[in-house]
Amino acid sequence: MWLPCYNAWLLVLLLVLVLLLVLACCIAVPGVTASQAVFWRLPTRYLTGTGAASGIAFIVSIGNLGALVKAFADALFGSPTRASW
């Protein structure tokens, strides 16, 4: 007779964990979005001319490299959605 009670506690625990995850995302996403403006201003603040262009190009290339690594990781470890290339 303890099995239905056990399932109810698991359901409550799962609900609490989901709510905590949603709350964490609600806090993290605005923080990451707000930090992007500061991150993109750094090359133009400390560098001028071609140096600033090189700094921005470096930021973009790191982002593209991250997308490439993710595609390889999906292909290597498997993913529900396979790599698009």
PyMOL commands that set and color helices and strands:
alter all, ss='L'
color gray80, all
select helices_A, chain A and resi 3-46+50-77
alter helices_A, ss='H'
color red, helices_A
deselect
rebuild
show_as cartoon
